[in-house]
Amino acid sequence: MDPYAVIVRPHVTEKTMNLIDRNNELTFVVLRESNKATIKNAFEKLFDEKVKSINTHINSKGYKLAYITLTEESKAEDIAVRMGVF
């Protein structure tokens, strides 16, 4: 599956900004049909960073959110800057 089709866009709120600093974690809106393995493969292919874990959640608006925790070597803040979040 195309990585650009799996990861739709970053999900930026006050809570997710705190997760970047505290937990080394990024949040994305992803394709609703995708599973954790396809999300992990798409993220690693797009950003060349290793993923520690992924949690998914479908919010009340029907969007599927992926909370992607990175390994200790990777910095979520650096990826957020590359995406233009900051």
C-alpha positions as a Markdown table, in Angstrom:
| # | Residue | x | y | z |
|---|---|---|---|---|
| 1 | Met | 0.0 | 0.0 | 0.0 |
| 2 | Asp | 1.2 | 3.5 | -0.8 |
| 3 | Pro | 2.7 | 5.2 | 2.3 |
| 4 | Tyr | 1.1 | 8.5 | 1.3 |
| 5 | Ala | -2.3 | 6.9 | 1.2 |
| 6 | Val | -1.9 | 5.3 | 4.7 |
| 7 | Ile | -0.7 | 8.4 | 6.5 |
| 8 | Val | -3.2 | 11.2 | 5.7 |
| 9 | Arg | -1.9 | 14.2 | 7.7 |
| 10 | Pro | -0.5 | 15.1 | 11.1 |
| 11 | His | -3.0 | 15.6 | 13.9 |
| 12 | Val | -2.0 | 18.7 | 15.8 |
| 13 | Thr | -3.6 | 19.7 | 19.1 |
| 14 | Glu | -2.4 | 21.0 | 22.4 |
| 15 | Lys | -2.4 | 17.4 | 23.7 |
| 16 | Thr | -0.4 | 16.1 | 20.8 |
| 17 | Met | 2.2 | 18.9 | 21.1 |
| 18 | Asn | 2.7 | 17.8 | 24.8 |
| 19 | Leu | 3.1 | 14.2 | 23.6 |
| 20 | Ile | 5.9 | 15.2 | 21.3 |
| 21 | Asp | 7.9 | 16.6 | 24.2 |
| 22 | Arg | 7.0 | 14.2 | 27.0 |
| 23 | Asn | 6.7 | 10.8 | 25.3 |
| 24 | Asn | 8.6 | 11.2 | 22.0 |
| 25 | Glu | 5.3 | 10.5 | 20.3 |
| 26 | Leu | 3.7 | 11.8 | 17.1 |
| 27 | Thr | 0.0 | 11.6 | 16.1 |
| 28 | Phe | -1.4 | 11.2 | 12.6 |
| 29 | Val | -4.7 | 10.8 | 11.0 |
| 30 | Val | -4.5 | 7.6 | 9.0 |
| 31 | Leu | -6.6 | 5.6 | 6.6 |
| 32 | Arg | -9.4 | 3.9 | 8.5 |
| 33 | Glu | -8.8 | 0.5 | 6.9 |
| 34 | Ser | -5.1 | 0.4 | 7.8 |
| 35 | Asn | -3.7 | -1.7 | 10.6 |
| 36 | Lys | -0.7 | -1.2 | 12.9 |
| 37 | Ala | 1.7 | -3.1 | 10.6 |
| 38 | Thr | 0.9 | -1.0 | 7.5 |
| 39 | Ile | 1.1 | 2.2 | 9.5 |
| 40 | Lys | 4.5 | 1.2 | 10.9 |
| 41 | Asn | 5.8 | 0.3 | 7.4 |
| 42 | Ala | 4.4 | 3.6 | 5.9 |
| 43 | Phe | 5.9 | 5.8 | 8.7 |
| 44 | Glu | 9.3 | 4.1 | 8.5 |
| 45 | Lys | 9.4 | 4.4 | 4.7 |
| 46 | Leu | 8.4 | 8.1 | 4.7 |
| 47 | Phe | 10.6 | 9.4 | 7.6 |
| 48 | Asp | 13.4 | 6.8 | 7.8 |
| 49 | Glu | 13.0 | 6.5 | 11.6 |
| 50 | Lys | 12.4 | 3.4 | 13.8 |
| 51 | Val | 9.0 | 3.0 | 15.5 |
| 52 | Lys | 8.8 | 1.6 | 19.0 |
| 53 | Ser | 5.1 | 1.2 | 19.3 |
| 54 | Ile | 1.8 | 2.3 | 17.7 |
| 55 | Asn | -1.6 | 2.8 | 19.3 |
| 56 | Thr | -4.7 | 3.5 | 17.2 |
| 57 | His | -7.9 | 5.2 | 18.1 |
| 58 | Ile | -11.1 | 6.1 | 16.2 |
| 59 | Asn | -12.4 | 9.5 | 17.5 |
| 60 | Ser | -15.9 | 10.7 | 17.7 |
| 61 | Lys | -15.7 | 12.4 | 14.2 |
| 62 | Gly | -14.8 | 9.0 | 12.6 |
| 63 | Tyr | -11.1 | 9.7 | 12.0 |
| 64 | Lys | -8.6 | 7.0 | 12.9 |
| 65 | Leu | -5.7 | 8.4 | 14.8 |
| 66 | Ala | -2.3 | 6.7 | 15.2 |
| 67 | Tyr | -0.1 | 7.5 | 18.2 |
| 68 | Ile | 3.4 | 6.6 | 17.0 |
| 69 | Thr | 6.1 | 6.3 | 19.7 |
| 70 | Leu | 9.6 | 6.5 | 18.4 |
| 71 | Thr | 12.7 | 4.7 | 19.7 |
| 72 | Glu | 15.2 | 6.5 | 21.9 |
| 73 | Glu | 17.6 | 7.3 | 19.0 |
| 74 | Ser | 14.9 | 9.2 | 17.1 |
| 75 | Lys | 13.5 | 12.5 | 18.1 |
| 76 | Ala | 9.8 | 13.3 | 17.5 |
| 77 | Glu | 10.6 | 17.0 | 17.7 |
| 78 | Asp | 13.0 | 16.8 | 14.8 |
| 79 | Ile | 10.4 | 15.0 | 12.6 |
| 80 | Ala | 7.7 | 17.6 | 13.6 |
| 81 | Val | 10.1 | 20.4 | 12.5 |
| 82 | Arg | 10.7 | 18.7 | 9.2 |
| 83 | Met | 6.9 | 18.4 | 8.7 |
| 84 | Gly | 6.4 | 22.1 | 9.5 |
| 85 | Val | 4.4 | 21.5 | 12.7 |
| 86 | Phe | 6.5 | 24.0 | 14.7 |
